[in-house]
Amino acid sequence: MTASTANDQRFREFKMPDVGEGLTEAEILKWYVQPGDTVTDGQVVCEVETAKAAVELPIPYDGVVHELNFGEGVTVDVGTVIISVDTDPGAGPVAPAAAPAAEVPAAPAAPEEDEEPQGRQAVLVGYGAAPSSTKRRPRRQQPGVPAQPAALQAELNGHAAPAVAPAAPVAAPAPAPAPVASAPAAGRPLAKPPVRKLAKDLGIDLATVAPTGPEGIITREDVYAAAAPAPAPAVAAPAAVAPAPVPAVVSADRERRVPVKGVRKATAQAMVASAFTAPHVTEFITVDVTRTMKLVQELKQDPDMAGLRVNPLLLVAKAFLIAIRRHPDVNAAWDEANQEIVYKDYINLGIAAATPRGLIVPNIKDAGTKTLPQLATELAELVSTAREGKTSPAAMSGGTVTITNVGVFGVDTGTPILNPGESAILAFGAVKLQPWVHKGKVKARQVTTLALSFDHRLIDGELGSRLLADIAAVLEQPRRLITWG
C-alpha cells in the first residue's frame, strides 16, 4: 500500500450535505469542535443555516478533528468538504505521498531565483498530497509580471502542484520595471476560496482589488477595503481665498452594509416571485368576535385543554380550516409547467412566525384532520421550535394555505403576499374594543378585521368572498365550530 493510499483511508472528509430540498448552499453559523478534538459517529460538529432553517450537522466518523476548512460566517456550497477527521490518530505523523520515480524525469536545476521554497507543500491544508492526473496547458507569462511560485498558484486554484521538475532552465528576459505592489497581477487574481466567496457576496470584482498579502495574495481586509466607499479627495483652495462652506454629508461610518443571505435572501426571492407570478386579490371583512373571545376564556378552564395554549389564533385557524372544508376548491395549486390545477385533499396550514433569523412559515401537516386539542398542541410546538431556530426545512415545505397574525403587533390588518405554490393567505388583525351595533343598540364589542389574499387564477371573486364570509361567520358565532365542523 502506498503512502497516498494509506492517507486516503486514514483521513475522512465530510462534505456539506443538502439538508433541505434541493438547497445549494449553507452558511456555517457555529463550530462545536476544533482541530485536535475527539469526535464520535453521530456527534454534532457544527450548526449551519440554509435558506430555510438552522440545522445541526452530525459527523459520521470516529476520530480526531484534523482540519476545519471554513470559518464561522462563511457560506459554503453543497458538496464542499468542510471538515476532515483523522480516523487513526495513533498511527503517528502523516506519511508523505511519494511520486513514482519513473514519472520524474531528470532535469538540470532551475535558476536560483526561480527555486521553490523548501518544505512548502503545494496542497490545500487538510488534504493528503496526490499527483494530479489532469494535464494543464501552461499559462503564458506576460512581460513585466513576475511568475508566481507553482505551489502558491496551485494552492489558490485548488490543485496540487505537479511533481515534475522543469525540463530546462529558461533564459531570463530583459529586466523590466518592478510592478507596483498594490496593482493586481495579470491573469487570475490570487485569493483563497473563502476570500473569493466573500468578494462574490459583496459584489466585488477581484481584478479591481489591490492585494496586500504575501506574494500578491488578496486578503479579506483587501476585499472589505474595496467594498468601503472611498473618501472624497480634499481640494486645496487658493491661499488668498477663504474656503467655501462644505455641505453636510453622511459619513460612511454611519451606514451599515449587511450581505443578503439565509432566511432574508430566501424570503425576498420568494416574495418577488410570488408577487409577479400569481395575480393577487385581497378582500377585507370586519367582524364582531366578542363570542369567540369569550369562548377562548372558557376553553382555558376546560379540563380537556389543560396544559395547552389557548388563544384567539387557535380559533381563527380552526375557522379557516372549516371554511376550506366547505369550499374545497380553494385548496389547490397552479402547475405552470403542465398547465394544470392541482386540487389537494389535505390541508397543510402554514403559520407565519417572526424569529430572530427573520420571517419563516412552517406548516402543520394535515391540519384539517386535527381536533382542537391536537391543533393547539401542534401550533404551540411549531411556534416554540421556530423561535428557537430549530425548524427543519421539511416543516416549511408543502404548505397549501397560511395565516399571518399581524394583530400581535397592534396592526388592524394588511395585504399579505402569498407563499409561492399556495392558494390563499389570511391576515388576522388586532382585536379591539369598539362601538358596534348589536341587537339594535350601539355597544362596546370586541372587533377585528380579516384580510384574505388569494391567487385569482385559482380562486375567483365569488369563491374568495364566500370563503372569507364563512371564516367571519364562524368567529362571530363560534357554535358553528360544532355545527359546521
FIFI-172575 format. One record per residue (C-alpha): z negated, x, y; residue in one letter. Coordinates in Angstrom, 3 decimals, m for minus. Layout:
// residues N
[node [Z; X; Y]; "a"] ...
This chain:
// residues 485
[node [0.000; 0.000; 0.000]; "m"] [node [0.957; 1.403; 3.405]; "t"] [node [m1.492; 1.612; 6.319]; "a"] [node [0.518; m1.021; 8.213]; "s"] [node [0.309; m3.471; 5.309]; "t"] [node [m3.429; m2.877; 4.974]; "a"] [node [m3.953; m3.544; 8.664]; "n"] [node [m1.900; m6.760; 8.473]; "d"] [node [m4.095; m8.016; 5.641]; "q"] [node [m7.292; m6.930; 7.342]; "r"] [node [m6.717; m8.348; 10.823]; "f"] [node [m6.076; m12.074; 11.067]; "r"] [node [m4.596; m13.624; 14.207]; "e"] [node [m5.462; m17.126; 15.371]; "f"] [node [m2.800; m18.866; 17.433]; "k"] [node [m3.208; m21.640; 19.987]; "m"] [node [m2.711; m24.812; 17.913]; "p"] [node [m1.117; m28.088; 19.002]; "d"] [node [m4.356; m30.042; 19.391]; "v"] [node [m2.603; m33.196; 20.572]; "g"] [node [0.674; m34.979; 20.013]; "e"] [node [3.415; m32.565; 20.955]; "g"] [node [1.430; m30.721; 23.636]; "l"] [node [2.994; m27.400; 24.610]; "t"] [node [0.133; m25.551; 26.330]; "e"] [node [m3.607; m25.487; 26.880]; "a"] [node [m5.999; m23.751; 29.264]; "e"] [node [m8.847; m21.659; 27.885]; "i"] [node [m11.966; m23.121; 29.514]; "l"] [node [m14.685; m21.069; 27.824]; "k"] [node [m15.110; m18.404; 25.158]; "w"] [node [m18.167; m18.761; 22.922]; "y"] [node [m17.687; m15.327; 21.311]; "v"] [node [m16.952; m11.783; 22.460]; "q"] [node [m15.431; m8.728; 20.717]; "p"] [node [m17.877; m7.435; 18.128]; "g"] [node [m19.432; m10.841; 17.389]; "d"] [node [m19.565; m12.003; 13.772]; "t"] [node [m17.815; m15.326; 13.092]; "v"] [node [m17.608; m17.598; 10.057]; "t"] [node [m14.961; m20.013; 8.851]; "d"] [node [m15.219; m23.224; 10.891]; "g"] [node [m17.239; m21.740; 13.763]; "q"] [node [m16.197; m22.926; 17.236]; "v"] [node [m14.992; m19.897; 19.205]; "v"] [node [m13.620; m21.460; 22.395]; "c"] [node [m13.029; m24.641; 24.342]; "e"] [node [m9.562; m25.427; 25.671]; "v"] [node [m8.255; m28.089; 28.000]; "e"] [node [m4.957; m29.793; 27.305]; "t"] [node [m3.130; m32.295; 29.446]; "a"] [node [m5.219; m34.968; 27.768]; "k"] [node [m8.674; m33.681; 26.852]; "a"] [node [m11.049; m30.782; 26.375]; "a"] [node [m11.107; m29.650; 22.737]; "v"] [node [m13.244; m27.119; 20.849]; "e"] [node [m11.334; m24.782; 18.522]; "l"] [node [m12.890; m23.504; 15.256]; "p"] [node [m11.806; m20.189; 13.748]; "i"] [node [m10.508; m20.374; 10.149]; "p"] [node [m11.663; m16.855; 9.164]; "y"] [node [m14.829; m14.904; 8.359]; "d"] [node [m15.229; m11.526; 10.030]; "g"] [node [m15.850; m9.758; 13.329]; "v"] [node [m14.040; m10.587; 16.555]; "v"] [node [m11.624; m7.754; 17.244]; "h"] [node [m9.899; m8.873; 20.439]; "e"] [node [m9.707; m11.815; 22.865]; "l"] [node [m6.132; m11.794; 24.114]; "n"] [node [m6.686; m14.046; 27.147]; "f"] [node [m9.494; m14.652; 29.582]; "g"] [node [m11.048; m17.911; 30.699]; "e"] [node [m8.911; m19.989; 33.041]; "g"] [node [m5.612; m18.773; 31.563]; "v"] [node [m3.028; m21.332; 30.393]; "t"] [node [m1.555; m20.343; 27.031]; "v"] [node [1.498; m21.733; 25.247]; "d"] [node [1.025; m23.338; 21.842]; "v"] [node [1.741; m20.793; 19.101]; "g"] [node [0.499; m17.795; 21.102]; "t"] [node [m2.135; m15.548; 19.493]; "v"] [node [m5.414; m15.945; 21.398]; "i"] [node [m7.910; m14.079; 19.199]; "i"] [node [m7.833; m11.599; 16.321]; "s"] [node [m10.530; m11.166; 13.687]; "v"] [node [m11.315; m8.125; 11.553]; "d"] [node [m11.907; m9.673; 8.121]; "t"] [node [m13.071; m6.367; 6.589]; "d"] [node [m15.217; m4.640; 9.232]; "p"] [node [m16.871; m2.426; 6.625]; "g"] [node [m13.596; m0.665; 5.849]; "a"] [node [m14.011; 1.706; 8.781]; "g"] [node [m11.618; 2.549; 11.618]; "p"] [node [m8.147; 1.082; 11.686]; "v"] [node [m5.624; 3.255; 9.853]; "a"] [node [m2.619; 4.190; 11.999]; "p"] [node [0.721; 2.849; 10.819]; "a"] [node [2.953; 5.762; 9.742]; "a"] [node [6.701; 5.523; 10.221]; "a"] [node [8.850; 6.603; 7.228]; "p"] [node [9.831; 10.242; 7.537]; "a"] [node [13.471; 9.521; 6.723]; "a"] [node [13.749; 7.300; 9.811]; "e"] [node [12.640; 10.015; 12.249]; "v"] [node [15.459; 12.482; 12.885]; "p"] [node [14.586; 15.937; 14.114]; "a"] [node [15.381; 16.453; 17.762]; "a"] [node [14.621; 19.037; 20.420]; "p"] [node [11.687; 18.265; 22.680]; "a"] [node [12.323; 16.332; 25.878]; "a"] [node [11.704; 17.963; 29.252]; "p"] [node [8.033; 18.255; 30.140]; "e"] [node [8.202; 15.704; 32.971]; "e"] [node [9.549; 13.044; 30.567]; "d"] [node [6.963; 13.549; 27.839]; "e"] [node [4.840; 10.592; 26.737]; "e"] [node [1.067; 10.985; 27.415]; "p"] [node [m0.747; 11.982; 24.246]; "q"] [node [m2.929; 9.413; 22.497]; "g"] [node [m1.153; 6.447; 24.032]; "r"] [node [m0.056; 3.710; 21.627]; "q"] [node [2.906; 1.562; 22.563]; "a"] [node [1.498; m1.651; 21.163]; "v"] [node [m0.361; m4.647; 22.578]; "l"] [node [m4.132; m4.425; 22.360]; "v"] [node [m5.465; m6.055; 19.226]; "g"] [node [m2.272; m5.736; 17.204]; "y"] [node [m1.506; m3.221; 14.434]; "g"] [node [1.389; m0.897; 15.161]; "a"] [node [4.557; m1.787; 13.303]; "a"] [node [8.079; m0.430; 13.611]; "p"] [node [10.475; m2.767; 15.342]; "s"] [node [13.407; m3.977; 13.268]; "s"] [node [15.347; m5.173; 16.321]; "t"] [node [17.841; m2.781; 17.852]; "k"] [node [17.962; m2.969; 21.647]; "r"] [node [20.606; m1.706; 23.941]; "r"] [node [19.123; 0.977; 26.219]; "p"] [node [18.705; m0.119; 29.815]; "r"] [node [20.851; 1.771; 32.296]; "r"] [node [18.734; 3.723; 34.725]; "q"] [node [19.532; 3.162; 38.381]; "q"] [node [19.752; 6.139; 40.721]; "p"] [node [16.669; 6.880; 42.766]; "g"] [node [14.270; 4.986; 40.462]; "v"] [node [12.080; 6.958; 38.067]; "p"] [node [12.201; 5.973; 34.425]; "a"] [node [9.149; 4.097; 33.128]; "q"] [node [7.362; 5.547; 30.097]; "p"] [node [8.609; 3.918; 26.908]; "a"] [node [5.119; 2.932; 25.752]; "a"] [node [4.329; 1.210; 29.071]; "l"] [node [7.624; m0.663; 29.153]; "q"] [node [7.182; m1.735; 25.533]; "a"] [node [3.642; m2.927; 26.148]; "e"] [node [4.646; m5.054; 29.130]; "l"] [node [7.635; m6.563; 27.351]; "n"] [node [5.578; m7.399; 24.262]; "g"] [node [7.317; m4.916; 21.894]; "h"] [node [6.219; m1.785; 20.095]; "a"] [node [7.710; 1.435; 21.364]; "a"] [node [10.286; 2.955; 18.991]; "p"] [node [9.000; 5.825; 16.885]; "a"] [node [12.310; 7.711; 17.209]; "v"] [node [12.392; 10.844; 19.320]; "a"] [node [15.244; 11.227; 21.837]; "p"] [node [18.369; 12.777; 20.299]; "a"] [node [18.798; 15.398; 23.008]; "a"] [node [17.430; 16.188; 26.441]; "p"] [node [19.419; 14.792; 29.316]; "v"] [node [20.184; 16.899; 32.329]; "a"] [node [18.074; 15.852; 35.287]; "a"] [node [20.046; 14.169; 38.083]; "p"] [node [20.076; 15.459; 41.598]; "a"] [node [16.796; 14.869; 43.434]; "p"] [node [16.620; 11.525; 45.181]; "a"] [node [14.190; 10.289; 47.823]; "p"] [node [10.977; 9.046; 46.240]; "a"] [node [10.753; 5.243; 46.302]; "p"] [node [8.093; 3.598; 48.432]; "v"] [node [5.020; 2.819; 46.303]; "a"] [node [4.888; m0.829; 47.390]; "s"] [node [8.530; m1.576; 46.676]; "a"] [node [9.274; m3.345; 43.397]; "p"] [node [11.046; m1.288; 40.767]; "a"] [node [14.644; m2.043; 39.832]; "a"] [node [15.180; m4.269; 36.837]; "g"] [node [12.450; m6.493; 35.441]; "r"] [node [9.162; m6.195; 37.382]; "p"] [node [6.330; m4.672; 35.382]; "l"] [node [3.466; m7.109; 34.733]; "a"] [node [1.265; m8.140; 31.819]; "k"] [node [1.821; m11.604; 30.282]; "p"] [node [m1.262; m13.195; 31.937]; "p"] [node [m0.089; m11.937; 35.323]; "v"] [node [3.384; m13.335; 34.707]; "r"] [node [1.820; m16.681; 33.816]; "k"] [node [m0.288; m16.629; 36.992]; "l"] [node [2.795; m15.914; 39.094]; "a"] [node [4.648; m18.781; 37.406]; "k"] [node [1.759; m21.200; 38.076]; "d"] [node [1.620; m20.174; 41.747]; "l"] [node [5.408; m20.254; 42.160]; "g"] [node [5.655; m16.559; 42.999]; "i"] [node [8.776; m14.520; 42.186]; "d"] [node [7.532; m11.237; 40.712]; "l"] [node [10.592; m9.453; 42.102]; "a"] [node [9.168; m10.016; 45.600]; "t"] [node [5.651; m8.750; 44.799]; "v"] [node [4.646; m5.236; 45.859]; "a"] [node [2.892; m3.536; 42.899]; "p"] [node [m0.296; m1.550; 43.423]; "t"] [node [m1.208; m0.872; 39.793]; "g"] [node [m0.676; 2.418; 37.981]; "p"] [node [2.986; 3.309; 37.365]; "e"] [node [4.213; 0.311; 39.327]; "g"] [node [2.400; m2.440; 37.380]; "i"] [node [1.885; m5.733; 39.251]; "i"] [node [m1.753; m6.858; 39.097]; "t"] [node [m3.434; m10.230; 39.598]; "r"] [node [m4.553; m9.130; 43.052]; "e"] [node [m0.926; m8.381; 43.955]; "d"] [node [0.099; m11.927; 42.961]; "v"] [node [m2.756; m13.511; 44.899]; "y"] [node [m1.856; m11.382; 47.913]; "a"] [node [1.753; m12.550; 47.697]; "a"] [node [0.619; m16.177; 47.463]; "a"] [node [m1.584; m15.948; 50.571]; "a"] [node [0.169; m16.839; 53.827]; "p"] [node [0.988; m13.750; 55.868]; "a"] [node [m0.823; m13.484; 59.214]; "p"] [node [1.335; m13.828; 62.283]; "a"] [node [2.133; m10.416; 63.814]; "p"] [node [0.454; m9.730; 67.118]; "a"] [node [2.823; m9.349; 70.073]; "v"] [node [1.766; m6.847; 72.708]; "a"] [node [2.006; m8.243; 76.236]; "a"] [node [3.046; m6.083; 79.215]; "p"] [node [0.094; m4.250; 80.735]; "a"] [node [0.626; m5.778; 84.188]; "a"] [node [0.777; m9.382; 82.953]; "v"] [node [m2.245; m11.308; 81.704]; "a"] [node [m1.781; m12.590; 78.117]; "p"] [node [m0.859; m16.260; 77.877]; "a"] [node [m3.353; m18.558; 76.097]; "p"] [node [m2.581; m18.917; 72.395]; "v"] [node [m2.718; m22.460; 70.951]; "p"] [node [m5.362; m23.019; 68.294]; "a"] [node [m4.121; m22.793; 64.706]; "v"] [node [m5.768; m23.471; 61.362]; "v"] [node [m6.535; m20.170; 59.665]; "s"] [node [m5.697; m19.613; 56.023]; "a"] [node [m9.359; m19.226; 55.088]; "d"] [node [m9.911; m22.902; 55.967]; "r"] [node [m7.478; m24.093; 53.335]; "e"] [node [m7.741; m24.098; 49.558]; "r"] [node [m4.866; m23.966; 47.110]; "r"] [node [m5.554; m25.074; 43.553]; "v"] [node [m2.882; m24.897; 40.824]; "p"] [node [m1.983; m28.319; 39.459]; "v"] [node [m2.726; m28.296; 35.732]; "k"] [node [m4.588; m30.063; 32.955]; "g"] [node [m5.503; m33.724; 33.419]; "v"] [node [m4.438; m33.782; 37.081]; "r"] [node [m0.968; m32.498; 36.225]; "k"] [node [m0.533; m34.897; 33.310]; "a"] [node [m1.745; m37.870; 35.372]; "t"] [node [0.637; m37.075; 38.216]; "a"] [node [3.623; m36.734; 35.889]; "q"] [node [2.751; m39.943; 34.040]; "a"] [node [2.288; m41.980; 37.207]; "m"] [node [5.554; m40.780; 38.738]; "v"] [node [7.389; m41.531; 35.504]; "a"] [node [5.839; m44.987; 35.288]; "s"] [node [6.329; m45.941; 38.928]; "a"] [node [10.023; m45.030; 38.897]; "f"] [node [10.812; m46.288; 35.378]; "t"] [node [9.069; m49.616; 34.872]; "a"] [node [9.647; m52.271; 37.591]; "p"] [node [6.098; m53.145; 38.650]; "h"] [node [4.966; m56.596; 39.715]; "v"] [node [1.370; m57.182; 40.862]; "t"] [node [m0.322; m60.581; 41.174]; "e"] [node [m3.791; m61.386; 42.513]; "f"] [node [m6.360; m64.095; 41.947]; "i"] [node [m9.843; m64.621; 43.410]; "t"] [node [m12.299; m66.275; 41.059]; "v"] [node [m15.879; m67.560; 41.060]; "d"] [node [m17.700; m65.548; 38.374]; "v"] [node [m21.195; m66.887; 39.010]; "t"] [node [m21.479; m68.323; 35.485]; "r"] [node [m20.192; m65.077; 33.959]; "t"] [node [m22.812; m63.055; 35.840]; "m"] [node [m25.482; m65.464; 34.599]; "k"] [node [m24.208; m65.019; 31.025]; "l"] [node [m24.479; m61.240; 31.413]; "v"] [node [m28.190; m61.586; 32.158]; "q"] [node [m28.680; m63.949; 29.201]; "e"] [node [m26.889; m61.615; 26.799]; "l"] [node [m29.161; m58.746; 27.826]; "k"] [node [m32.051; m60.776; 26.365]; "q"] [node [m30.158; m61.769; 23.201]; "d"] [node [m31.552; m60.080; 20.034]; "p"] [node [m28.004; m59.652; 18.690]; "d"] [node [m27.177; m57.484; 21.726]; "m"] [node [m30.403; m55.457; 21.630]; "a"] [node [m29.807; m51.800; 22.448]; "g"] [node [m26.257; m52.475; 23.657]; "l"] [node [m24.939; m52.014; 27.162]; "r"] [node [m24.050; m55.461; 28.537]; "v"] [node [m22.246; m55.576; 31.885]; "n"] [node [m19.547; m57.651; 33.629]; "p"] [node [m16.812; m55.255; 32.440]; "l"] [node [m17.606; m56.225; 28.838]; "l"] [node [m16.900; m59.900; 29.509]; "l"] [node [m13.804; m59.103; 31.588]; "v"] [node [m12.475; m57.085; 28.637]; "a"] [node [m13.181; m59.974; 26.253]; "k"] [node [m11.492; m62.442; 28.608]; "a"] [node [m8.437; m60.153; 28.847]; "f"] [node [m8.194; m59.940; 25.053]; "l"] [node [m8.475; m63.714; 24.635]; "i"] [node [m5.765; m64.308; 27.257]; "a"] [node [m3.419; m61.856; 25.484]; "i"] [node [m4.064; m63.652; 22.195]; "r"] [node [m2.938; m66.889; 23.883]; "r"] [node [0.186; m65.116; 25.240]; "h"] [node [1.091; m62.525; 22.560]; "p"] [node [4.490; m61.712; 24.108]; "d"] [node [2.608; m59.816; 26.794]; "v"] [node [1.573; m57.179; 24.257]; "n"] [node [4.879; m55.327; 23.986]; "a"] [node [6.675; m52.102; 24.876]; "a"] [node [10.152; m51.287; 26.154]; "w"] [node [12.162; m48.940; 23.932]; "d"] [node [14.746; m47.474; 26.300]; "e"] [node [16.424; m45.273; 23.690]; "a"] [node [17.172; m48.134; 21.303]; "n"] [node [17.338; m50.865; 23.956]; "q"] [node [14.725; m52.927; 22.122]; "e"] [node [11.480; m54.717; 22.954]; "i"] [node [8.711; m53.789; 20.520]; "v"] [node [6.184; m56.594; 20.089]; "y"] [node [2.809; m55.395; 18.800]; "k"] [node [0.396; m57.316; 16.591]; "d"] [node [m2.520; m55.111; 17.633]; "y"] [node [m4.190; m54.554; 20.994]; "i"] [node [m5.353; m51.050; 21.908]; "n"] [node [m7.376; m51.697; 25.061]; "l"] [node [m7.491; m48.770; 27.476]; "g"] [node [m10.375; m48.296; 29.900]; "i"] [node [m9.684; m46.080; 32.915]; "a"] [node [m12.587; m43.629; 33.249]; "a"] [node [m13.265; m41.308; 36.189]; "a"] [node [m14.597; m37.982; 34.899]; "t"] [node [m15.243; m34.548; 36.455]; "p"] [node [m11.920; m33.450; 34.920]; "r"] [node [m10.017; m36.333; 36.524]; "g"] [node [m8.937; m39.836; 35.550]; "l"] [node [m8.380; m40.411; 31.837]; "i"] [node [m7.607; m43.602; 29.905]; "v"] [node [m8.982; m43.620; 26.346]; "p"] [node [m8.476; m46.826; 24.405]; "n"] [node [m10.331; m48.950; 21.877]; "i"] [node [m8.176; m49.313; 18.783]; "k"] [node [m7.594; m52.884; 17.522]; "d"] [node [m9.835; m54.223; 20.284]; "a"] [node [m8.571; m57.752; 19.682]; "g"] [node [m10.341; m57.872; 16.304]; "t"] [node [m13.753; m56.767; 17.620]; "k"] [node [m16.755; m59.052; 18.020]; "t"] [node [m18.642; m58.917; 21.303]; "l"] [node [m21.353; m56.560; 19.935]; "p"] [node [m18.674; m54.308; 18.399]; "q"] [node [m16.735; m54.274; 21.660]; "l"] [node [m19.911; m53.381; 23.578]; "a"] [node [m20.668; m50.532; 21.173]; "t"] [node [m17.183; m49.014; 21.361]; "e"] [node [m16.979; m49.458; 25.115]; "l"] [node [m20.263; m47.570; 25.611]; "a"] [node [m19.162; m44.752; 23.266]; "e"] [node [m15.790; m44.497; 24.992]; "l"] [node [m17.312; m44.121; 28.457]; "v"] [node [m20.021; m41.696; 27.300]; "s"] [node [m17.552; m39.464; 25.469]; "t"] [node [m15.193; m39.446; 28.457]; "a"] [node [m17.918; m38.384; 30.885]; "r"] [node [m18.918; m35.534; 28.571]; "e"] [node [m15.302; m34.369; 28.489]; "g"] [node [m15.112; m34.744; 24.701]; "k"] [node [m12.436; m37.426; 24.450]; "t"] [node [m9.867; m36.496; 21.804]; "s"] [node [m6.115; m36.666; 22.512]; "p"] [node [m5.756; m39.317; 19.779]; "a"] [node [m8.181; m41.584; 21.644]; "a"] [node [m5.849; m41.547; 24.651]; "m"] [node [m2.664; m42.263; 22.727]; "s"] [node [m1.169; m45.560; 21.618]; "g"] [node [m2.639; m47.826; 24.312]; "g"] [node [m0.995; m51.212; 24.897]; "t"] [node [m2.862; m52.614; 27.932]; "v"] [node [m5.520; m51.212; 30.281]; "t"] [node [m8.417; m52.280; 32.511]; "i"] [node [m9.399; m50.293; 35.604]; "t"] [node [m12.792; m51.167; 37.055]; "n"] [node [m12.318; m50.364; 40.745]; "v"] [node [m15.236; m52.655; 41.594]; "g"] [node [m17.786; m49.964; 40.713]; "v"] [node [m16.670; m48.174; 43.904]; "f"] [node [m17.150; m51.309; 46.028]; "g"] [node [m13.384; m51.915; 46.223]; "v"] [node [m12.169; m55.525; 46.262]; "d"] [node [m9.022; m54.805; 44.251]; "t"] [node [m5.870; m52.676; 44.158]; "g"] [node [m2.301; m52.450; 42.878]; "t"] [node [m2.710; m50.365; 39.703]; "p"] [node [0.180; m48.403; 38.187]; "i"] [node [0.990; m48.955; 34.529]; "l"] [node [0.265; m46.273; 31.976]; "n"] [node [3.602; m45.163; 30.501]; "p"] [node [4.512; m47.244; 27.452]; "g"] [node [2.111; m50.077; 28.283]; "e"] [node [2.963; m53.580; 29.439]; "s"] [node [0.067; m54.535; 31.741]; "a"] [node [m2.980; m53.210; 33.588]; "i"] [node [m5.797; m55.323; 35.046]; "l"] [node [m7.812; m54.215; 38.086]; "a"] [node [m11.345; m55.669; 38.209]; "f"] [node [m12.688; m55.719; 41.766]; "g"] [node [m16.230; m55.739; 43.133]; "a"] [node [m18.371; m58.842; 42.545]; "v"] [node [m19.742; m60.009; 45.889]; "k"] [node [m21.838; m62.926; 47.124]; "l"] [node [m19.506; m65.041; 49.267]; "q"] [node [m19.336; m68.589; 50.681]; "p"] [node [m17.407; m70.712; 48.184]; "w"] [node [m16.641; m74.392; 47.821]; "v"] [node [m18.488; m75.513; 44.701]; "h"] [node [m18.685; m79.210; 43.721]; "k"] [node [m17.572; m80.234; 47.173]; "g"] [node [m20.109; m78.126; 49.032]; "k"] [node [m19.999; m74.634; 50.531]; "v"] [node [m22.428; m72.458; 48.637]; "k"] [node [m23.092; m68.757; 48.155]; "a"] [node [m21.315; m67.808; 44.942]; "r"] [node [m20.528; m64.537; 43.181]; "q"] [node [m16.814; m63.919; 43.603]; "v"] [node [m14.367; m61.227; 42.534]; "t"] [node [m10.643; m60.526; 42.859]; "t"] [node [m8.444; m59.592; 39.909]; "l"] [node [m5.074; m57.845; 40.192]; "a"] [node [m2.615; m57.731; 37.310]; "l"] [node [0.320; m55.291; 37.336]; "s"] [node [2.928; m55.734; 34.617]; "f"] [node [6.331; m54.459; 33.536]; "d"] [node [8.848; m57.011; 34.786]; "h"] [node [11.313; m56.000; 32.078]; "r"] [node [8.869; m57.398; 29.507]; "l"] [node [6.896; m59.993; 31.417]; "i"] [node [8.488; m62.429; 33.841]; "d"] [node [6.635; m64.082; 36.697]; "g"] [node [5.681; m67.194; 34.733]; "e"] [node [4.217; m65.308; 31.769]; "l"] [node [2.362; m62.887; 34.027]; "g"] [node [0.946; m65.748; 36.098]; "s"] [node [m0.222; m67.648; 33.030]; "r"] [node [m1.922; m64.546; 31.657]; "l"] [node [m3.800; m63.870; 34.895]; "l"] [node [m4.766; m67.535; 35.296]; "a"] [node [m6.234; m67.602; 31.764]; "d"] [node [m8.307; m64.470; 32.419]; "i"] [node [m9.705; m66.114; 35.547]; "a"] [node [m10.367; m69.377; 33.690]; "a"] [node [m12.480; m67.626; 31.047]; "v"] [node [m14.510; m65.799; 33.695]; "l"] [node [m15.034; m68.973; 35.692]; "e"] [node [m16.094; m70.973; 32.605]; "q"] [node [m17.355; m68.363; 30.088]; "p"] [node [m17.900; m71.064; 27.440]; "r"] [node [m14.158; m70.600; 26.841]; "r"] [node [m15.120; m67.312; 25.159]; "l"] [node [m16.106; m69.617; 22.306]; "i"] [node [m13.599; m72.471; 22.593]; "t"] [node [m10.583; m70.189; 23.161]; "w"] [node [m11.846; m67.191; 21.207]; "g"] 
